[in-house]
């Protein structure tokens, strides 16, 4: 890891640069795959599955028999762990349900808001270097709570044409309706356009490599919504001399093992801590099965020493990390000043791993600095807020002068007329009633 001590503010932008890949360079290649799947459907999906995943499938959808077989292969201990995670994720996300009650904004004018589930959602879970069954829970459970009518999952098969048993078991637990053995760009295309087998969805969720990222960006231009822009995973730790060096090193390595383009950053006010953490990183990385991946990732990673925690907070808000761990003596005070982060972990006993798996918060988070503008996946990601209003004659009369003046000032006469014709009809009704009484 590179160590930088007391950098000038003018150096921050270059120091905080991420090891990102420009996915726009892949757009031509990805667009050709998208177009072929859009035109040829299942035939194109199977062609690209054979080409990229090196397996020839006879059917794309996971069968009931395969689901039963997978459930038998998952150990009881793992099932219990998945159940604990499911309960906590369900509890945290179910508390996010709320409707805006009916409000009378002015006499006779009633407005309210209703949360309505997105009817069809598609979830993408990479197969790559690890079976990410936790991501199935993180995406499927909020969709289930929101009561989406159709929840489909695409994930790439292995060389035998199988999906990892834990992924299939998690899909059952998370309430996924249909599962397809499709990965990469062809999976995004299948869910965006629909095929003979895969239904078209209205919004696509989930992480992926640079090809998946490029595919999501392209289909989102006109065909389907996506959860958020994506990039390599990242963690930042803010620490002072109260931090445990072994804990900090473990947190940095937990992110580094994701992939070679992941990034881990430590910002600290303690020079003494730097050497202790580096020593622990070297000790711990040797014990990791994925140590080669982690070592490559650490080449993109940095330790930055600053003078004060206030400066650490400013630098953090500029970086806007996906995951932020605050290991300081008065961590609540530091956290109060954090405005740009995907998910924040407080104190020496709150590792990022807790949020990744079982504490209840969602681990699908904005990366690459998008935490400045995007939230992580939550219940709102799977619903739309539809507004309703009901206006009485009295209410419209009260609003009419303002509406007419504003519409005509914008030179939108038809907008003005929509109010005037109603007022005129009301006036005629009143006049007719009065003449009958005479």
HUGI-V807852 format. One record per residue. N is the residue number from 0. RES is the residue in three letters. SS is DSSP state (helix for helix, strand for strand, loop for the rest). PHI is phi in whole degrees, 0 to 359 (none if undefined). D_LAST is the distance of its C-alpha to the last C-alpha in Angstrom with 1 decimal. Layout:
# HUGI-V807852
n: {N:N}
res: {RES:RES}
ss: {SS:SS}
phi: {PHI:PHI}
d_last: {D_LAST:D_LAST}
This chain:
# HUGI-V807852
n: {0:1:2:3:4:5:6:7:8:9:10:11:12:13:14:15:16:17:18:19:20:21:22:23:24:25:26:27:28:29:30:31:32:33:34:35:36:37:38:39:40:41:42:43:44:45:46:47:48:49:50:51:52:53:54:55:56:57:58:59:60:61:62:63:64:65:66:67:68:69:70:71:72:73:74:75:76:77:78:79:80:81:82:83:84:85:86:87:88:89:90:91:92:93:94:95:96:97:98:99:100:101:102:103:104:105:106:107:108:109:110:111:112:113:114:115:116:117:118:119:120:121:122:123:124:125:126:127:128:129:130:131:132:133:134:135:136:137:138:139:140:141:142:143:144:145:146:147:148:149:150:151:152:153:154:155:156:157:158:159:160:161:162:163:164:165:166:167:168:169:170:171:172:173:174:175:176:177:178:179:180:181:182:183:184:185:186:187:188:189:190:191:192:193:194:195:196:197:198:199:200:201:202:203:204:205:206:207:208:209:210:211:212:213:214:215:216:217:218:219:220:221:222:223:224:225:226:227:228:229:230:231:232:233:234:235:236:237:238:239:240:241:242:243:244:245:246:247:248:249:250:251:252:253:254:255:256:257:258:259:260:261:262:263:264:265:266:267:268:269:270:271:272:273:274:275:276:277:278:279:280:281:282:283:284:285:286:287:288:289:290:291:292:293:294:295:296:297:298:299:300:301:302:303:304:305:306:307:308:309:310:311:312:313:314:315:316:317:318:319:320:321:322:323:324:325:326:327:328:329:330:331:332:333:334:335:336:337:338:339:340:341:342:343:344:345:346:347:348:349:350:351:352:353:354:355:356:357:358:359:360:361:362:363:364:365:366:367:368:369:370:371:372:373:374:375:376:377:378:379:380:381:382:383:384:385:386:387:388:389:390:391:392:393:394:395:396:397:398:399:400:401:402:403:404:405:406:407:408:409:410:411:412:413:414:415:416:417:418:419:420:421:422:423:424:425:426:427:428:429:430:431:432:433:434:435:436:437}
res: {UNK:UNK:UNK:UNK:UNK:UNK:UNK:UNK:UNK:UNK:UNK:UNK:UNK:UNK:UNK:UNK:UNK:UNK:UNK:UNK:UNK:UNK:UNK:UNK:UNK:UNK:UNK:UNK:UNK:UNK:UNK:UNK:UNK:UNK:UNK:UNK:UNK:UNK:UNK:UNK:UNK:UNK:UNK:UNK:UNK:UNK:UNK:UNK:UNK:UNK:UNK:UNK:UNK:UNK:UNK:UNK:UNK:UNK:UNK:UNK:UNK:UNK:UNK:UNK:UNK:UNK:UNK:UNK:UNK:UNK:UNK:UNK:UNK:UNK:UNK:UNK:UNK:UNK:UNK:UNK:UNK:UNK:UNK:UNK:UNK:UNK:UNK:UNK:UNK:UNK:UNK:UNK:UNK:UNK:UNK:UNK:UNK:UNK:UNK:UNK:UNK:UNK:UNK:UNK:UNK:UNK:UNK:UNK:UNK:UNK:UNK:UNK:UNK:UNK:UNK:UNK:UNK:UNK:UNK:UNK:UNK:UNK:UNK:UNK:UNK:UNK:UNK:UNK:UNK:UNK:UNK:UNK:UNK:UNK:UNK:UNK:UNK:UNK:UNK:UNK:UNK:UNK:UNK:UNK:UNK:UNK:UNK:UNK:UNK:UNK:UNK:UNK:UNK:UNK:UNK:UNK:UNK:UNK:UNK:UNK:UNK:UNK:UNK:UNK:UNK:UNK:UNK:UNK:UNK:UNK:UNK:UNK:UNK:UNK:UNK:UNK:UNK:UNK:UNK:UNK:UNK:UNK:UNK:UNK:UNK:UNK:UNK:UNK:UNK:UNK:UNK:UNK:UNK:UNK:UNK:UNK:UNK:UNK:UNK:UNK:UNK:UNK:UNK:UNK:UNK:UNK:UNK:UNK:UNK:UNK:UNK:UNK:UNK:UNK:UNK:UNK:UNK:UNK:UNK:UNK:UNK:UNK:UNK:UNK:UNK:UNK:UNK:UNK:UNK:UNK:UNK:UNK:UNK:UNK:UNK:UNK:UNK:UNK:UNK:UNK:UNK:UNK:UNK:UNK:UNK:UNK:UNK:UNK:UNK:UNK:UNK:UNK:UNK:UNK:UNK:UNK:UNK:UNK:UNK:UNK:UNK:UNK:UNK:UNK:UNK:UNK:UNK:UNK:UNK:UNK:UNK:UNK:UNK:UNK:UNK:UNK:UNK:UNK:UNK:UNK:UNK:UNK:UNK:UNK:UNK:UNK:UNK:UNK:UNK:UNK:UNK:UNK:UNK:UNK:UNK:UNK:UNK:UNK:UNK:UNK:UNK:UNK:UNK:UNK:UNK:UNK:UNK:UNK:UNK:UNK:UNK:UNK:UNK:UNK:UNK:UNK:UNK:UNK:UNK:UNK:UNK:UNK:UNK:UNK:UNK:UNK:UNK:UNK:UNK:UNK:UNK:UNK:UNK:UNK:UNK:UNK:UNK:UNK:UNK:UNK:UNK:UNK:UNK:UNK:UNK:UNK:UNK:UNK:UNK:UNK:UNK:UNK:UNK:UNK:UNK:UNK:UNK:UNK:UNK:UNK:UNK:UNK:UNK:UNK:UNK:UNK:UNK:UNK:UNK:UNK:UNK:UNK:UNK:UNK:UNK:UNK:UNK:UNK:UNK:UNK:UNK:UNK:UNK:UNK:UNK:UNK:UNK:UNK:UNK:UNK:UNK:UNK:UNK:UNK:UNK:UNK:UNK:UNK:UNK:UNK:UNK:UNK:UNK:UNK:UNK:UNK:UNK:UNK:UNK:UNK:UNK:UNK:UNK:UNK:UNK:UNK:UNK:UNK:UNK:UNK:UNK:UNK:UNK:UNK:UNK:UNK:UNK:UNK:UNK:UNK:UNK:UNK:UNK:UNK:UNK:UNK:UNK:UNK}
ss: {loop:strand:strand:strand:strand:loop:loop:loop:helix:helix:helix:helix:helix:helix:helix:loop:loop:loop:loop:loop:loop:loop:helix:helix:helix:helix:helix:helix:helix:helix:helix:helix:helix:helix:helix:helix:helix:helix:helix:helix:loop:helix:helix:helix:helix:helix:helix:helix:helix:helix:helix:helix:helix:loop:loop:loop:loop:loop:loop:loop:strand:loop:loop:helix:helix:helix:helix:helix:helix:helix:helix:helix:helix:loop:loop:helix:helix:helix:helix:helix:helix:helix:helix:helix:helix:helix:helix:helix:helix:helix:helix:helix:helix:helix:loop:loop:loop:loop:loop:strand:strand:strand:strand:strand:strand:strand:loop:loop:strand:strand:strand:strand:strand:strand:strand:strand:strand:loop:loop:strand:strand:strand:strand:strand:loop:loop:loop:loop:loop:loop:loop:loop:helix:helix:helix:helix:helix:helix:helix:helix:helix:helix:helix:helix:helix:helix:loop:loop:loop:strand:strand:strand:strand:strand:loop:loop:loop:loop:loop:loop:loop:loop:loop:loop:helix:helix:helix:helix:helix:helix:helix:helix:helix:loop:loop:loop:loop:strand:strand:strand:loop:loop:loop:helix:helix:helix:helix:helix:helix:helix:helix:helix:helix:loop:loop:loop:loop:loop:loop:loop:loop:loop:strand:strand:strand:loop:loop:loop:loop:helix:helix:helix:helix:helix:helix:helix:helix:helix:helix:loop:loop:loop:loop:loop:strand:strand:loop:loop:loop:loop:loop:loop:loop:strand:strand:strand:strand:strand:strand:loop:loop:loop:loop:loop:helix:helix:helix:helix:helix:helix:helix:helix:helix:helix:helix:helix:loop:loop:loop:loop:loop:loop:strand:strand:strand:strand:strand:strand:loop:loop:helix:helix:helix:helix:helix:helix:helix:helix:helix:helix:helix:helix:helix:helix:helix:loop:loop:loop:loop:loop:helix:helix:helix:helix:helix:helix:helix:helix:loop:loop:loop:strand:strand:strand:strand:loop:loop:loop:helix:helix:helix:helix:helix:helix:helix:helix:helix:helix:helix:loop:loop:loop:strand:strand:strand:strand:strand:loop:loop:loop:helix:helix:helix:helix:helix:loop:loop:loop:loop:loop:loop:loop:strand:strand:strand:strand:loop:loop:loop:loop:loop:helix:helix:helix:helix:helix:helix:loop:loop:loop:loop:loop:loop:loop:loop:loop:loop:loop:loop:helix:helix:helix:loop:loop:loop:loop:loop:loop:helix:helix:helix:helix:strand:strand:strand:strand:strand:strand:strand:strand:strand:loop:helix:helix:helix:helix:helix:helix:helix:helix:helix:helix:helix:helix:helix:helix:helix:helix:helix:loop:loop:loop:helix:helix:helix:helix:helix:helix:helix:helix:helix:helix:helix:helix:helix:helix:helix:helix:helix:helix:helix:helix:helix:helix:helix:helix:helix:loop}
phi: {none:283:249:237:249:50:292:289:302:294:268:304:303:287:295:268:294:266:278:272:256:283:292:296:292:265:303:297:297:294:299:296:293:303:296:293:293:299:275:254:61:304:302:291:301:294:298:287:295:294:291:263:261:61:217:257:263:263:211:268:272:291:271:298:297:294:295:294:298:296:299:290:272:272:293:296:296:292:300:295:295:297:294:298:299:301:299:290:296:298:298:295:283:292:288:274:286:195:248:278:293:298:241:266:287:203:308:83:241:245:229:206:229:234:272:235:296:293:295:232:235:243:248:246:235:297:254:3:264:204:280:274:291:296:292:301:295:296:266:286:294:299:296:293:297:292:68:298:288:222:241:244:235:243:208:288:278:276:295:267:77:248:256:305:305:294:294:292:294:298:296:296:299:277:79:292:276:219:232:234:273:223:236:62:301:295:291:297:296:299:284:287:253:81:228:300:254:267:286:288:248:261:207:246:238:120:276:176:284:295:288:296:300:297:297:298:299:290:291:285:293:206:252:199:279:231:292:188:296:230:204:299:288:206:220:233:241:259:218:239:287:273:287:272:302:294:294:298:299:297:293:297:287:296:275:299:284:297:179:292:262:289:225:237:230:246:247:222:257:242:295:300:296:304:296:295:292:301:296:291:300:296:293:282:297:293:270:271:300:258:295:293:300:299:297:296:295:296:294:270:257:220:242:242:261:237:279:223:293:298:292:298:294:299:294:296:295:286:287:54:289:297:243:231:251:250:247:231:298:245:293:294:294:295:299:298:257:276:241:235:194:283:210:244:239:250:92:290:247:235:286:302:303:299:290:293:235:222:287:126:286:268:259:271:230:289:245:58:85:289:295:290:226:244:269:287:298:210:300:300:297:255:229:242:261:258:265:234:209:223:237:279:302:297:297:295:300:295:271:302:300:294:297:298:297:292:296:288:291:270:63:246:294:296:297:297:297:299:274:300:294:289:293:294:297:296:297:293:297:295:295:298:298:292:293:293:289:289}
d_last: {93.9:93.8:93.9:92.3:92.7:90.5:88.9:87.3:83.5:84.1:85.8:83.1:81.3:84.6:85.7:82.4:82.5:82.2:84.5:81.7:82.1:79.9:78.2:76.9:80.5:80.0:76.8:78.5:80.5:77.6:75.2:77.6:77.6:73.8:73.5:76.1:74.4:71.0:72.5:75.1:73.7:76.1:79.1:78.8:78.3:81.5:83.4:82.6:83.3:86.8:87.3:86.2:86.7:89.7:88.6:87.7:84.9:84.2:80.7:78.4:76.6:78.2:78.7:78.3:82.1:82.5:80.1:82.1:85.3:84.1:83.0:86.5:88.0:86.1:88.0:86.5:86.9:84.9:82.2:82.0:81.7:78.9:77.1:77.3:75.9:73.1:72.0:72.0:70.2:67.6:67.1:66.8:64.4:62.2:61.4:59.8:56.8:53.5:49.8:47.5:44.9:41.2:40.4:37.0:37.8:34.6:31.3:30.1:33.1:35.7:39.2:42.3:45.6:47.5:51.2:52.0:55.6:57.0:57.5:60.9:63.5:67.1:69.8:73.1:76.2:79.4:82.6:85.0:87.4:85.8:83.7:80.5:79.1:77.5:75.2:74.1:73.0:71.3:69.2:68.7:67.7:64.7:63.6:63.9:61.9:59.2:59.1:59.8:59.7:62.9:65.6:68.6:71.9:74.4:77.9:81.2:83.9:87.5:90.4:90.3:86.7:85.7:83.2:84.6:84.1:82.5:79.9:79.0:79.0:76.8:74.4:74.2:73.6:70.9:68.9:69.6:68.5:70.9:74.0:75.7:79.2:78.2:79.1:78.8:76.7:76.5:74.7:72.1:71.6:71.4:68.6:66.8:66.8:67.5:70.4:71.1:72.0:70.3:66.4:64.6:63.2:60.5:62.6:66.4:68.1:71.7:74.8:77.5:80.1:79.6:79.0:76.2:74.8:74.8:73.3:70.4:69.8:69.7:67.5:65.0:64.3:62.1:62.8:62.5:62.0:65.0:65.5:67.1:69.9:73.3:76.8:80.0:79.7:80.6:81.2:81.7:83.3:83.0:86.0:87.9:91.2:89.7:89.1:91.5:93.2:93.7:89.9:89.0:91.5:90.2:86.6:87.7:89.7:86.9:84.9:87.9:88.8:85.5:86.9:88.9:85.8:84.5:84.7:85.6:85.4:86.6:85.6:87.6:88.7:92.0:95.0:96.9:94.3:94.8:98.3:97.6:94.7:96.8:99.6:97.3:95.7:99.2:100.1:97.0:96.6:99.9:98.7:95.7:96.0:93.8:95.8:96.3:92.6:92.2:95.0:93.5:90.1:91.7:92.9:89.2:88.8:89.4:90.1:88.7:89.9:87.6:88.1:85.1:82.5:79.8:81.4:81.5:77.8:77.1:79.3:77.7:74.2:75.5:77.1:74.2:76.3:75.2:77.0:77.8:80.2:80.5:83.9:84.0:84.7:81.1:79.3:75.8:75.9:76.9:74.2:71.5:72.2:72.2:69.2:70.6:72.1:71.3:72.5:74.4:77.2:78.2:81.6:85.0:84.0:81.0:82.5:80.4:81.7:79.5:76.3:77.8:78.2:77.1:75.4:71.9:70.8:70.6:73.5:71.8:71.4:71.0:74.4:75.7:73.6:70.3:69.7:68.4:65.2:65.3:65.2:67.5:66.3:64.0:61.2:58.7:61.0:60.0:56.3:53.3:50.5:47.2:44.1:40.7:37.3:33.8:30.9:27.4:24.3:24.8:28.5:28.0:25.7:28.4:31.1:29.5:30.7:34.2:34.3:33.0:35.4:38.3:37.8:37.5:40.5:42.5:41.3:39.8:36.6:35.9:35.9:33.3:31.1:31.2:29.2:27.0:25.8:24.7:22.8:21.2:20.2:18.8:16.8:15.4:14.5:12.6:10.7:10.1:8.9:6.5:5.1:5.4:3.8:0.0}
